[in-house]
Amino acid sequence: MPIYLDYNSTTPLRAEALEAMLPFLRENYGNPSSIHGFGREARVALDDARWRLAKLLGCNEGEIVFASGGTEAANLAVLGSARAGRVSEKKHIITSSIEHHCVLHACHYLEKCEGFEVTYLPVSRGCLVSPEDVRRAIRKETALVSVMWANNETGTVQPVAEIAASCRERGVLFHTDAVQFFGKREWENGRMGEAADLISISAHKFGGPKGVGALVVRKGTKLHPIIHGGAQEREKRAGTENVAGIVGMARAAELALAEQASEEIRLRALTEKMWGELSARIAGVHRNGHPEKRVGNTLSVSFEGVDGEALLMNLDLEGAAASSGSACAAGAIEPSHVLLAMGVPLALAKATVRFSLGRSTTEADVEPACGIVEKVVTRLRG
């Protein structure tokens, strides 16, 4: 039986989420914008899912905008707030060098095509953004600061509360990409929805379906839509809502948050056990990211003297599914921008595997997985 160690790329759809979705994939097929009974039935389900998700996030129902996933939600946050800020001559954005490409490429577009200036902040060897660097970079023309909550490759959790405080103090909007954080670790200050002006999440990272996500837009935050058409989502995101997907996302979110505390402890213990096994069995291995300030399910390891692509392919052939980092960069020949920003040498950056664990991962998976890694690394080095 193959061992799945790539939960940061996607999680299996939970049975409970699928069950909640099925009526809206079959008999309850109305458009929630229609005024007849079929449409009203869909609208009730949509509003209920919005209310349940808002309750989990600690925000108001009217502050949630549904999108097609984390990428669109982050694009709406970055492009939408930047264009709104441009009205008041604010054309400066601050982000970090380790962001997911959905944020970095949006920033590159604003630089190249719309005349914005972007400051890309460095990170420490442990993959941490310095709140002081953020404070120093803010100026009167700054429209937005965007720093991810947990890094998708290393699992490092950023000091979001401190960064948010600096942004509030200077009157600057703050967006955080919470795609790899939501459902994995509790925010220390309680109400996650109050952590930033804009928070993006994606359903398939916590047991929901692919193709649906959400953006929390705190009340009073100005945002220009990036998709134009109808008046859906309070005119912030045109297009008929994915009712079945949204219902599934809300159900998966409830389950993920109910299990969050116990799963964090369990998965952290498993990743520590895995690192202990790998470092004991294999010479020349290096752990990436912060050992403590991280989500519990993620382990990034570099292996000296092997080719990363060959390593992943051979792991797959032996029955262990892992990845080199972001699933959105699959097939890219360049090494991870995250690892390079952390100061990881090029050769090691090209020989890195991200192991990410989830609900179905057990202690019984760790020993055979480490045995497969040892076997493959030994063969490649030989």
HELIX and SHEET records of a PDB file:
HELIX    1   1 ALA A   15  LEU A   25  1                                  11    
HELIX    2   2 GLY A   37  LEU A   57  1                                  21    
HELIX    3   3 GLU A   61  GLU A   63  5                                   3    
HELIX    4   4 GLY A   70  ARG A   86  1                                  17    
HELIX    5   5 HIS A  101  GLU A  114  1                                  14    
HELIX    6   6 PRO A  131  ALA A  137  1                                   7    
HELIX    7   7 VAL A  160  ARG A  170  1                                  11    
HELIX    8   8 MET A  192  GLU A  194  5                                   3    
HELIX    9   9 ALA A  203  LYS A  205  5                                   3    
HELIX   10  10 GLN A  232  GLU A  235  1                                   4    
HELIX   11  11 VAL A  243  ARG A  281  1                                  39    
HELIX   12  12 GLY A  308  GLU A  318  1                                  11    
HELIX   13  13 ALA A  327  ALA A  329  5                                   3    
HELIX   14  14 HIS A  337  ALA A  341  1                                   5    
HELIX   15  15 LEU A  346  ALA A  349  1                                   4    
HELIX   16  16 GLU A  363  ARG A  381  1                                  19    
SHEET    1   A 2 ILE A   3  TYR A   4  0                                        
SHEET    2   A 2 ALA A 320  ALA A 321  1                                        
SHEET    1   B 7 ILE A  64  ALA A  67  0                                        
SHEET    2   B 7 GLY A 213  VAL A 217 -1                                        
SHEET    3   B 7 LEU A 198  SER A 202 -1                                        
SHEET    4   B 7 LEU A 173  ASP A 177  1                                        
SHEET    5   B 7 THR A 142  SER A 146  1                                        
SHEET    6   B 7 HIS A  92  SER A  96  1                                        
SHEET    7   B 7 GLU A 117  LEU A 121  1                                        
SHEET    1   C 3 VAL A 285  ASN A 288  0                                        
SHEET    2   C 3 THR A 298  PHE A 303 -1                                        
SHEET    3   C 3 THR A 352  SER A 356 -1                                        
END                                                                             
